Amino acid sequence: MNILVLNASPRRLGMTSQASGCFVEGAKSASADDFSSESVHVDVLNVNDLNFSPCKACLYCRKHGNCCQPVDDAHKVAELVRACDVLVVAAPVYWGNIPGVLKTLFDRLVYVLMGETKVGIPIPKHKGKRAYVITSCTTPFPFDVLCGQTTGVFRALKEVLGTSGFKICGKIAIPGTRRLQELPERVGKKAYNMGVRCV
């Protein structure tokens, strides 16, 4: 089993990063279990460390199935997305949405995520694969929901992942991070257990 984690938080010790780390620990723990019949490989990519250009909207990829831009990290991520069985997207809230760098990456990956019919109807390329979403924001509960902050991230990723065929099997929202020094234990356990179950 191949698990790909896209961490769009620039803060390595932030709540989003910590929660995705707990998920990875859970998945690795489950795969190390003597009773596990399947080995697990995990790739963790910090999106802010990647070097790639934005999409130029040339539509070359729609016809040819690959991106015509000079080879960069977006091409490498595309291959990892193709190969993954499980995709984990960890994205803090930016203006009620995903961070721009993650959106820019998804724009570049459109050809590996979906195809389309002659009239432009999306064709998912990852049917049967699973996805998990982790997000956090400084807005406290319940205003993170009422003001469309964490729910905005879930909505945006449901659009991208759902159109691509991924089934979102688990979500974690961490509101009110301004006052948090470390990830709440219950959230860490939830992320860890989600990782265990994904295996």
SULURRA-V709419 format. One record per residue. N is the residue number from 1. RES is the residue in three letters. PHI is phi in whole degrees, -180 to 180 (* if undefined). PSI is psi in whole degrees, 0 to 359 (NA if undefined). BURIAL is + if it has 16 or more other C-alpha atoms within 10 Angstrom, else -. Layout:
n=N res=RES phi=PHI psi=PSI burial=BURIAL
n=N res=RES phi=PHI psi=PSI burial=BURIAL
This chain:
n=1 res=MET phi=* psi=132 burial=-
n=2 res=ASN phi=-108 psi=123 burial=+
n=3 res=ILE phi=-112 psi=128 burial=+
n=4 res=LEU phi=-113 psi=125 burial=+
n=5 res=VAL phi=-111 psi=121 burial=+
n=6 res=LEU phi=-104 psi=106 burial=+
n=7 res=ASN phi=-100 psi=111 burial=+
n=8 res=ALA phi=-96 psi=11 burial=+
n=9 res=SER phi=-87 psi=131 burial=+
n=10 res=PRO phi=-78 psi=352 burial=+
n=11 res=ARG phi=-101 psi=107 burial=-
n=12 res=ARG phi=-63 psi=333 burial=-
n=13 res=LEU phi=-107 psi=12 burial=-
n=14 res=GLY phi=-72 psi=169 burial=+
n=15 res=MET phi=-63 psi=320 burial=+
n=16 res=THR phi=-63 psi=315 burial=+
n=17 res=SER phi=-65 psi=317 burial=+
n=18 res=GLN phi=-63 psi=317 burial=+
n=19 res=ALA phi=-66 psi=320 burial=+
n=20 res=SER phi=-67 psi=326 burial=+
n=21 res=GLY phi=-63 psi=320 burial=+
n=22 res=CYS phi=-64 psi=320 burial=+
n=23 res=PHE phi=-59 psi=312 burial=+
n=24 res=VAL phi=-62 psi=318 burial=+
n=25 res=GLU phi=-58 psi=317 burial=+
n=26 res=GLY phi=-63 psi=317 burial=+
n=27 res=ALA phi=-65 psi=317 burial=+
n=28 res=LYS phi=-67 psi=323 burial=+
n=29 res=SER phi=-64 psi=317 burial=+
n=30 res=ALA phi=-65 psi=322 burial=+
n=31 res=SER phi=-74 psi=336 burial=+
n=32 res=ALA phi=-82 psi=348 burial=-
n=33 res=ASP phi=-60 psi=137 burial=-
n=34 res=ASP phi=-59 psi=335 burial=-
n=35 res=PHE phi=-89 psi=355 burial=-
n=36 res=SER phi=-75 psi=131 burial=-
n=37 res=SER phi=-95 psi=356 burial=-
n=38 res=GLU phi=-129 psi=131 burial=-
n=39 res=SER phi=-80 psi=149 burial=-
n=40 res=VAL phi=-121 psi=130 burial=+
n=41 res=HIS phi=-113 psi=130 burial=-
n=42 res=VAL phi=-120 psi=127 burial=+
n=43 res=ASP phi=-110 psi=125 burial=-
n=44 res=VAL phi=-113 psi=118 burial=-
n=45 res=LEU phi=-113 psi=127 burial=-
n=46 res=ASN phi=-88 psi=107 burial=+
n=47 res=VAL phi=-58 psi=326 burial=+
n=48 res=ASN phi=-69 psi=344 burial=-
n=49 res=ASP phi=-90 psi=351 burial=-
n=50 res=LEU phi=-78 psi=152 burial=-
n=51 res=ASN phi=-116 psi=107 burial=-
n=52 res=PHE phi=-154 psi=155 burial=+
n=53 res=SER phi=-92 psi=156 burial=-
n=54 res=PRO phi=-72 psi=161 burial=-
n=55 res=CYS phi=-62 psi=140 burial=+
n=56 res=LYS phi=-100 psi=5 burial=-
n=57 res=ALA phi=55 psi=36 burial=-
n=58 res=CYS phi=-83 psi=345 burial=-
n=59 res=LEU phi=68 psi=12 burial=-
n=60 res=TYR phi=-57 psi=317 burial=-
n=61 res=CYS phi=-65 psi=333 burial=+
n=62 res=ARG phi=-67 psi=327 burial=-
n=63 res=LYS phi=-88 psi=322 burial=-
n=64 res=HIS phi=-107 psi=349 burial=-
n=65 res=GLY phi=78 psi=10 burial=-
n=66 res=ASN phi=-150 psi=165 burial=+
n=67 res=CYS phi=-89 psi=135 burial=+
n=68 res=CYS phi=-86 psi=355 burial=-
n=69 res=GLN phi=-70 psi=158 burial=+
n=70 res=PRO phi=-55 psi=144 burial=-
n=71 res=VAL phi=-58 psi=127 burial=-
n=72 res=ASP phi=-143 psi=192 burial=-
n=73 res=ASP phi=-67 psi=335 burial=-
n=74 res=ALA phi=-64 psi=324 burial=+
n=75 res=HIS phi=-64 psi=320 burial=+
n=76 res=LYS phi=-67 psi=319 burial=-
n=77 res=VAL phi=-64 psi=322 burial=+
n=78 res=ALA phi=-57 psi=318 burial=+
n=79 res=GLU phi=-67 psi=323 burial=-
n=80 res=LEU phi=-68 psi=324 burial=+
n=81 res=VAL phi=-65 psi=317 burial=+
n=82 res=ARG phi=-57 psi=319 burial=-
n=83 res=ALA phi=-84 psi=344 burial=-
n=84 res=CYS phi=-76 psi=151 burial=+
n=85 res=ASP phi=-99 psi=331 burial=+
n=86 res=VAL phi=-133 psi=134 burial=+
n=87 res=LEU phi=-117 psi=126 burial=+
n=88 res=VAL phi=-112 psi=125 burial=+
n=89 res=VAL phi=-115 psi=117 burial=+
n=90 res=ALA phi=-112 psi=114 burial=+
n=91 res=ALA phi=-142 psi=118 burial=+
n=92 res=PRO phi=-69 psi=161 burial=+
n=93 res=VAL phi=-78 psi=127 burial=+
n=94 res=TYR phi=-123 psi=110 burial=-
n=95 res=TRP phi=52 psi=46 burial=-
n=96 res=GLY phi=68 psi=26 burial=+
n=97 res=ASN phi=-153 psi=184 burial=+
n=98 res=ILE phi=-79 psi=157 burial=+
n=99 res=PRO phi=-60 psi=148 burial=+
n=100 res=GLY phi=-57 psi=324 burial=-
n=101 res=VAL phi=-64 psi=325 burial=+
n=102 res=LEU phi=-72 psi=319 burial=+
n=103 res=LYS phi=-61 psi=319 burial=+
n=104 res=THR phi=-62 psi=321 burial=-
n=105 res=LEU phi=-65 psi=314 burial=+
n=106 res=PHE phi=-62 psi=324 burial=+
n=107 res=ASP phi=-60 psi=320 burial=+
n=108 res=ARG phi=-72 psi=336 burial=+
n=109 res=LEU phi=-94 psi=6 burial=+
n=110 res=VAL phi=-55 psi=323 burial=+
n=111 res=TYR phi=-69 psi=334 burial=+
n=112 res=VAL phi=-90 psi=344 burial=+
n=113 res=LEU phi=-92 psi=321 burial=+
n=114 res=MET phi=-148 psi=154 burial=+
n=115 res=GLY phi=-109 psi=194 burial=+
n=116 res=GLU phi=-157 psi=153 burial=-
n=117 res=THR phi=-75 psi=176 burial=-
n=118 res=LYS phi=-62 psi=335 burial=-
n=119 res=VAL phi=-99 psi=8 burial=-
n=120 res=GLY phi=91 psi=15 burial=-
n=121 res=ILE phi=-79 psi=128 burial=-
n=122 res=PRO phi=-62 psi=141 burial=-
n=123 res=ILE phi=-119 psi=113 burial=-
n=124 res=PRO phi=-68 psi=138 burial=+
n=125 res=LYS phi=-103 psi=1 burial=+
n=126 res=HIS phi=-130 psi=35 burial=+
n=127 res=LYS phi=-60 psi=136 burial=-
n=128 res=GLY phi=93 psi=348 burial=-
n=129 res=LYS phi=-89 psi=157 burial=+
n=130 res=ARG phi=-108 psi=154 burial=+
n=131 res=ALA phi=-138 psi=154 burial=+
n=132 res=TYR phi=-134 psi=144 burial=+
n=133 res=VAL phi=-126 psi=133 burial=+
n=134 res=ILE phi=-127 psi=132 burial=+
n=135 res=THR phi=-143 psi=162 burial=+
n=136 res=SER phi=-151 psi=158 burial=+
n=137 res=CYS phi=-157 psi=161 burial=+
n=138 res=THR phi=-77 psi=338 burial=+
n=139 res=THR phi=-65 psi=128 burial=+
n=140 res=PRO phi=-75 psi=156 burial=-
n=141 res=PHE phi=-70 psi=141 burial=-
n=142 res=PRO phi=-94 psi=7 burial=-
n=143 res=PHE phi=-70 psi=338 burial=-
n=144 res=ASP phi=-62 psi=328 burial=+
n=145 res=VAL phi=-85 psi=310 burial=+
n=146 res=LEU phi=-62 psi=327 burial=-
n=147 res=CYS phi=-96 psi=9 burial=-
n=148 res=GLY phi=70 psi=31 burial=+
n=149 res=GLN phi=-83 psi=283 burial=+
n=150 res=THR phi=-63 psi=324 burial=+
n=151 res=THR phi=-66 psi=332 burial=+
n=152 res=GLY phi=-66 psi=321 burial=+
n=153 res=VAL phi=-66 psi=314 burial=+
n=154 res=PHE phi=-60 psi=319 burial=+
n=155 res=ARG phi=-63 psi=313 burial=-
n=156 res=ALA phi=-64 psi=318 burial=-
n=157 res=LEU phi=-75 psi=331 burial=+
n=158 res=LYS phi=-63 psi=321 burial=+
n=159 res=GLU phi=-62 psi=309 burial=-
n=160 res=VAL phi=-67 psi=307 burial=+
n=161 res=LEU phi=-71 psi=319 burial=+
n=162 res=GLY phi=-64 psi=316 burial=+
n=163 res=THR phi=-64 psi=332 burial=+
n=164 res=SER phi=-84 psi=350 burial=+
n=165 res=GLY phi=102 psi=354 burial=+
n=166 res=PHE phi=-69 psi=141 burial=+
n=167 res=LYS phi=-99 psi=120 burial=+
n=168 res=ILE phi=-77 psi=113 burial=+
n=169 res=CYS phi=-101 psi=353 burial=-
n=170 res=GLY phi=-166 psi=145 burial=+
n=171 res=LYS phi=-138 psi=145 burial=+
n=172 res=ILE phi=-132 psi=130 burial=+
n=173 res=ALA phi=-118 psi=133 burial=+
n=174 res=ILE phi=-120 psi=93 burial=+
n=175 res=PRO phi=-85 psi=168 burial=+
n=176 res=GLY phi=64 psi=38 burial=+
n=177 res=THR phi=-73 psi=344 burial=+
n=178 res=ARG phi=-55 psi=325 burial=-
n=179 res=ARG phi=-95 psi=1 burial=-
n=180 res=LEU phi=-92 psi=130 burial=-
n=181 res=GLN phi=-93 psi=328 burial=-
n=182 res=GLU phi=-145 psi=163 burial=-
n=183 res=LEU phi=-62 psi=129 burial=+
n=184 res=PRO phi=-57 psi=140 burial=-
n=185 res=GLU phi=-56 psi=318 burial=-
n=186 res=ARG phi=-64 psi=326 burial=-
n=187 res=VAL phi=-71 psi=318 burial=+
n=188 res=GLY phi=-60 psi=318 burial=+
n=189 res=LYS phi=-65 psi=318 burial=+
n=190 res=LYS phi=-62 psi=316 burial=+
n=191 res=ALA phi=-65 psi=317 burial=+
n=192 res=TYR phi=-60 psi=311 burial=+
n=193 res=ASN phi=-65 psi=327 burial=+
n=194 res=MET phi=-64 psi=320 burial=+
n=195 res=GLY phi=-64 psi=319 burial=+
n=196 res=VAL phi=-61 psi=312 burial=+
n=197 res=ARG phi=-66 psi=331 burial=-
n=198 res=CYS phi=-68 psi=337 burial=+
n=199 res=VAL phi=-84 psi=NA burial=+
